[in-house]
Each structure stands twice: as C-alpha cells, then as structure tokens.
Amino acid sequence: MKKTSMLVAAALAATLATPPVLAQDAEASTDALRVVRDKQTGQLRAPNSEELKQMLEAEKADRKARGKPEPSANPQPVQVRTYASGMKAAVLGPEFLVSLEAHRDADGNLTVRHADPADEHVVAPNTALPTE
Amino acid sequence: MNKKLIAAAVAATFAAVPSYGAEIVINNVDAPGIGFNDPTPVTPVGGNAGTTLGEQRLIAYARALELWGNTLKSDATIVVQGSFAPLNCTATGGTLAQAGAIQIFADFPNAPLPGHWYGVALANSIAGVDLTPGPLDPGPLAEPFNDDIVANFNGAVGQPGCIEGPGWYYGLDSSPGPGQIDFLDTFMHEVAHGLGFQNFANEQTGTTPLDLPDVYMANTYDLLYELPWNADFGDVNISRLLVRLSAVNNGNVVWTGSSVTANAPLVLGPYQGIRLTGTLNQELVFGTASFGAPATADNFGGSIVIGQDGAGASSTDGCEPLVNVAETTGNVVLMDRGTCGFVVKAANAQAAGASGVIIANNQAGGAIGLGGSDPAVTVPTISVSLEDGNAIKAASPGVSVEFFADPTRQAGTNEGLVRLYAPVTVALGSSISHFDTVASPDLLMEPFITPGLRSNVNLDLTPSLMKDVGWQLETLKIGGCDTGVTSALPTGELLHARVDACAAGVRNRGQFVSCVNKVTNAAKDAGLLTGRQHAAITACAAQ
C-alpha cells in the first residue's frame, strides 16, 4: 500500500497547480488532480484506491447526466475467445499495429515517424521537429 | 508456389550452406501484378539477385525472415502475412509500413506468466505447437486469423504521387544510397515488434485487452514509482493509472529483463551527458538540435551567460542581435524559446561570439528537440526544460556547463537498466515499445531507423530482449552440424549471418573454414566465445 500511496501522491504532486476537478468532459485527462479532504485532519490528501474508484464512478455518472460521451474509445480486440482449458485468445485489429509514416520535404530530407504526429523521428536532417 | 519461389531465391543468393532455425514463412496476400508480384524489371542490387521488383521484395523479405529464423528457436512454423501493395500516401508523405502480432494468447500451455498476454508467434514457440493451426489467411487481416504476424510495406513509395524521391533499397547489405529507405533494416525492426518487442497497452488510457498485462509489461519498470507495469493492485483503475503516468515518465522507465541488463555493457557506449557546475550543480536532461555542430566534450562547455538582445517581445529570446557581446564572447549563451526560430537565436548567439547555446523551453514539456536548418550556423546548441532554464537564471551569474562522459554508466541506462522510450507526450506506436533514443550507439529498436544500423549482421540488444520475453535463442548450425553455440552473440552480432557471408565469398571448403575461423577468433578474443565454443564452430565448418 505504501507504493500505491506513493503512486497516487506522485500524481497529486505533479498536478498541484491545477484546481481539483471532479467532473470532466470527454477526452479530458483522467489523470487530472484528484484530492480528498481527510475527514479526520481536514487536510487535502491523495485518494486511496477505493476513493479513487468512487471518484471515477461519479465522473462517469456526471458525464452521462450531462449527455457527454465517454473518453476516447480504447481499441478493442476484434475477437476474444476463452477456451475450456482457460486459455484466452484475442485477435487484434489494425489499431494495434505499429505504423511507420514518412514525410519528404522540398529539400529531399526524409522524416520517419510513428503514427502519432506528436512523435517524429529523423532519418535525414529534418524539418519535422519544432523550429521555434 | 510462393514458398518455392522464396526457397529458390534464397538458395540462389547464398551458396547453399543451409542453416536451420525457426521456420518463418511468408503468406503473400498481394493480388497478381502488384506488390510482391510486381513484374517490373529491375537490376540486382546489394546482394539481392532479383530481376523484377516483386522478386527483389520477396528475396529481401525472405532474407529478413531467415535472419530472424536463425536467431530465434521455434518448433512451430511462424507465418508472416506480407504485402507490398500501395498504402495511403501523397507526394510528400504517407505510410511506410505497418506490422504487429495478429493475435495474442494468455494461459496457453507452458505459459511462463499466468494471466499475461503473449504475441502468438512467441506463444507458439513456448507452447511447442501452433495455437492457430489451419490454412493460411486468405487476405489481409482476414479470418480465420491463422497467420501470426502481419508486416505490410508501401510498395508505391518513391513513385509519382507517393513520397516522391528515392524509394526502398532492397539490397541485403544495409547499404542504401542517399535518401533511400533501407528495407531490410526497416523490416527487421518492424517484424521484431510482431515477434515480441511490444506491449498491448494503450498508454493514453492505460487499458489492456481484457485488463490483462502482457509479458513486455512484466519487464517494464518505473524507477520513480518503483513499480513494474504488471503490478497487481487488485483494482484495474490503479493499474491503468500507473500505465498512463509512467508512460510519460521520461528517463525513468526501464527494462528489467536479465538478458538485456547483462548484455547492455557489451553494446552501449559510456554515458555522456551535460551537467551544471558552480552555483548550481546538477545533470541536465537536454535536447539536441538538427543544426549546428553536435555538442561534444570537445566543443561544448563554459560559463553560462544570459543573452540579451534588448529589443522585441522579450530581451532574452535572442531574436535580435545580442547587445552584451562582451559577456557572451567565448561563453555559452542561454536564451528563451519563443518569437523566432531556433536557428535565428543560434545565429545571433554565434554572431555574438558564443561558444555554445542553450535554449530554455518556454512551456511545459521538458527539453525538446530543436528543428531547423541553416548551414551557416555552426555553434553547438542544446535545449533544456523550462524548469532548468529558470533554475540557471536564478543561480546566475556563476553557473557553468560541461559535457562529460561517465564510463561507469552506459549511455541509455538509468541505475544500470536500459531505458525505454517514454517521451513526455505519449506517442502511440512509439512510447515504451522501443529503446530510448539516448542510447548510444543507435539501437535497432529505437523509434526510428538510423543510417548506422547494420541489421544484416547485428541486432544489438534485440535478441536479448527476445530472450527476456520468453524466446529461446537458436544455436548456430552449419550444414547438418549443430555447434551448440547460440547463434546471436551477447552483443547481438549474428554468427549465422557471418557464416553465410563466408559461404558466399569463398570458392572452396578450405577457404570457408578459414573464414569462419577468422570470424570466431575475433569473437573469442573479445571474450564473447569460449575456446570450447570456438572449437565447436570450426569443427562444424570443417565437416
């Protein structure tokens, strides 16, 4: 439990500048600061796992009440099978593939990146990194 | 028919010294006349004897599978579904390749970790049987999903309308021409993901299929939280939170597998970094620039001076000529990001006599890579985070910076463990499923393909990672003789590829034995083979 507290405390410390938010729109970071006020000390502290679970359920109910969609869908396997032996198999769809993309600029410089445009990697002198 | 073509092509390319390993075969799903079946005449190149585009693609693809097959052991045949059909692209950019495991299995026979996913090729090798027997899949990612790995490449690259310019290089010697994309290196990288160099977690949401971890996650560890990625909290939400937080914990996510850890000192060079001294003492996390000279111990260091331009939106953004030249001359100049391009700032600092440049980020996001191009800019330039920039300013004057090398640490490690790529912004498809880019020399499984890779003969730490996730490494076999020696050295050098090269380059058995002896002597002298292992190899070569 000590390490779990460290984990949640680290998340807390990293976002202390942000006011606590209990209800969020879809696709907002679900790692936004979550705090609880300790009933005994009155001090703000990181939530334990049960409290965190309750917070997440409350957020979900709030989104539903406001007609907001759930956060971005996580790619799901195309098929899931469970065998009598207990073995499980999941067929992964194309969303699970590692994809390489390339871009060539007017100077012929080639940039190779994975599918996320925030992640660009250079093969030749590049123009794909931020330039200012 | 395709398997016969592949076998014939490989036999023709490598003078028949057969090697044995995991059988990895292609399921060619291209339609007639395209991709692997393209009849366009081409000239043989780089040891690839194919005379049509389709042939060269098949030969290069088959060679890559042979290299992996001779490195990894599997009694079950591994089927790689392949295509060279055109993928999405425009004249300036598009998809190069897509690859990965088609299925994952948990709790299969002999599974080392209960309740953990394994890619099907790896699961097959551990189970000792094909968990997806039956006919090959009839098309791309189509039922019955009996194929194991999919690896598709964009065959239209380099043609009008599709990333125009030099296209794929199909030579087998990892020696592409200027601007060409080395297919072999790219494929060796991509298929490695399908073989096991990947997790199945979504680093943005923290979720995994059926909320089960995978074997890659079991070897992924966060040094800050002191937790492995497969830690069981009894609450899936906490597990997901760990993944999300750790995935962007740059520098602190490491691989704990014993094989990679043991062999890293043989592969990685000494740790090189930059640190502050004087009124502020700390190591810096820094980004590098695509312009100017690379920062090295020989050209980067000295007192830090805050550059003042005295004009514009900010007097410290270096967007106008610097006015405190008397201070900046011969020193390292600190400037802020913003308002103008990085090359403009560097040029102004260079004109003011700076020996080096530090650009501090003006927003959260750590130390970023500095893009831009200006041949006139030669001053070495690095970036630091907003926080480090502020710390330097607060402690100035009196802060110096120096480049240092620490032979007691390896480049690309933290606390002796090899770092995984964990940029401060999650990059789906890249984050965690690669080694960190700070590794030196460059590794095959960093998130980009670099010119120095030689995957035709060396896979650096990749075989070690494969061993960590559960693969058995194949032994070197020469002809029908099993040497009993692991075919991939701890450094990742592929002995079987060296033996193949000997076979291709000699005229008789005596020369072959001499060549093999020379190769293995070098490995023995480097302490990578014992005398007994060396003797076993040369004995097989002589048979």
Chai-1 contact restraints between the chains, C-beta under 6 A:
chainA,res_idxA,chainB,res_idxB,connection_type,confidence,min_distance_angstrom,max_distance_angstrom,comment,restraint_id
A,K3,B,E226,contact,1.0,0.0,6.0,A-B,restraint_1
A,K3,B,L227,contact,1.0,0.0,6.0,A-B,restraint_2
A,L7,B,Y225,contact,1.0,0.0,6.0,A-B,restraint_3
A,A11,B,L245,contact,1.0,0.0,6.0,A-B,restraint_4
A,D31,B,R244,contact,1.0,0.0,6.0,A-B,restraint_5
A,S49,B,D235,contact,1.0,0.0,6.0,A-B,restraint_6
A,S49,B,I238,contact,1.0,0.0,6.0,A-B,restraint_7
A,K53,B,N237,contact,1.0,0.0,6.0,A-B,restraint_8
A,L56,B,N237,contact,1.0,0.0,6.0,A-B,restraint_9
A,N74,B,N202,contact,1.0,0.0,6.0,A-B,restraint_10
A,N74,B,T205,contact,1.0,0.0,6.0,A-B,restraint_11
A,N74,B,T207,contact,1.0,0.0,6.0,A-B,restraint_12
A,P77,B,P209,contact,1.0,0.0,6.0,A-B,restraint_13
A,G86,B,D107,contact,1.0,0.0,6.0,A-B,restraint_14
A,M87,B,D107,contact,1.0,0.0,6.0,A-B,restraint_15
A,M87,B,F108,contact,1.0,0.0,6.0,A-B,restraint_16
A,K88,B,A106,contact,1.0,0.0,6.0,A-B,restraint_17
A,K88,B,D107,contact,1.0,0.0,6.0,A-B,restraint_18
A,A89,B,Q103,contact,1.0,0.0,6.0,A-B,restraint_19
A,A89,B,F105,contact,1.0,0.0,6.0,A-B,restraint_20
A,A90,B,I104,contact,1.0,0.0,6.0,A-B,restraint_21
A,A90,B,P209,contact,1.0,0.0,6.0,A-B,restraint_22
A,V91,B,Q103,contact,1.0,0.0,6.0,A-B,restraint_23
A,V91,B,F145,contact,1.0,0.0,6.0,A-B,restraint_24
A,F96,B,G100,contact,1.0,0.0,6.0,A-B,restraint_25
A,L97,B,Q98,contact,1.0,0.0,6.0,A-B,restraint_26
A,L97,B,G100,contact,1.0,0.0,6.0,A-B,restraint_27
A,V98,B,A99,contact,1.0,0.0,6.0,A-B,restraint_28
A,V98,B,G100,contact,1.0,0.0,6.0,A-B,restraint_29
A,V98,B,H193,contact,1.0,0.0,6.0,A-B,restraint_30
A,V98,B,G429,contact,1.0,0.0,6.0,A-B,restraint_31
A,S99,B,Q98,contact,1.0,0.0,6.0,A-B,restraint_32
A,S99,B,G429,contact,1.0,0.0,6.0,A-B,restraint_33
A,L100,B,L96,contact,1.0,0.0,6.0,A-B,restraint_34
A,L100,B,A97,contact,1.0,0.0,6.0,A-B,restraint_35
A,E101,B,T95,contact,1.0,0.0,6.0,A-B,restraint_36
A,A102,B,L96,contact,1.0,0.0,6.0,A-B,restraint_37
A,A102,B,I163,contact,1.0,0.0,6.0,A-B,restraint_38
A,H103,B,G93,contact,1.0,0.0,6.0,A-B,restraint_39
A,R104,B,T92,contact,1.0,0.0,6.0,A-B,restraint_40
A,R104,B,I163,contact,1.0,0.0,6.0,A-B,restraint_41
A,R104,B,G165,contact,1.0,0.0,6.0,A-B,restraint_42
A,G108,B,G165,contact,1.0,0.0,6.0,A-B,restraint_43
A,G108,B,G179,contact,1.0,0.0,6.0,A-B,restraint_44
A,V112,B,F448,contact,1.0,0.0,6.0,A-B,restraint_45
A,H114,B,G429,contact,1.0,0.0,6.0,A-B,restraint_46
A,H114,B,S430,contact,1.0,0.0,6.0,A-B,restraint_47
A,A115,B,G429,contact,1.0,0.0,6.0,A-B,restraint_48
A,D116,B,A427,contact,1.0,0.0,6.0,A-B,restraint_49
A,D116,B,L428,contact,1.0,0.0,6.0,A-B,restraint_50
A,A118,B,T425,contact,1.0,0.0,6.0,A-B,restraint_51
A,A118,B,A427,contact,1.0,0.0,6.0,A-B,restraint_52
A,D119,B,A427,contact,1.0,0.0,6.0,A-B,restraint_53
A,D119,B,S430,contact,1.0,0.0,6.0,A-B,restraint_54
A,H121,B,P447,contact,1.0,0.0,6.0,A-B,restraint_55
A,H121,B,F448,contact,1.0,0.0,6.0,A-B,restraint_56
A,P125,B,S290,contact,1.0,0.0,6.0,A-B,restraint_57
A,P125,B,S373,contact,1.0,0.0,6.0,A-B,restraint_58
A,N126,B,S290,contact,1.0,0.0,6.0,A-B,restraint_59
A,L129,B,G369,contact,1.0,0.0,6.0,A-B,restraint_60
A,L129,B,G371,contact,1.0,0.0,6.0,A-B,restraint_61
A,P130,B,G371,contact,1.0,0.0,6.0,A-B,restraint_62
A,T131,B,G341,contact,1.0,0.0,6.0,A-B,restraint_63
A,T131,B,G371,contact,1.0,0.0,6.0,A-B,restraint_64
A,T131,B,G372,contact,1.0,0.0,6.0,A-B,restraint_65
A,E132,B,C340,contact,1.0,0.0,6.0,A-B,restraint_66
A,E132,B,G341,contact,1.0,0.0,6.0,A-B,restraint_67
